[in-house]
Amino acid sequence: MLLYIEKADTFFKRLIGLTGRKSLPPSHGLLLSPCISIHMLFMRFPIDAVFLDKNFKIKKIVSNLKPWLGFAFSFDSFAVLELNAGEAERLHLSVGQSLKLEIT
């Protein structure tokens, strides 16, 4: 399965994240790095948050985080991959799985 990943690796890009967007296109995601927690303030759509270590091994998956109300963290993670709600299940992602990410 091919995903198109946008990288948010500066303070400003991580601060903005997906805020203000109406949605993510299908098969797209945002990788926040470094990052151990996210919030859903000012978000317009639900997401799945996939917490990763430095080797892109999945440490935690939080599914269907609701706009405005959601919050998630994983202290032993290095990055968070934000996907459309339901995408983690559709891709059969699971804790302990290692992802191969080619980020442009």
PyMOL commands that set and color helices and strands:
alter all, ss='L'
color gray80, all
select helices_A, chain A and resi 11-16+87-90
alter helices_A, ss='H'
color red, helices_A
select strands_A, chain A and resi 4-8+28-32+37-39+47-52+58-65+71-73+79-84
alter strands_A, ss='S'
color yellow, strands_A
deselect
rebuild
show_as cartoon
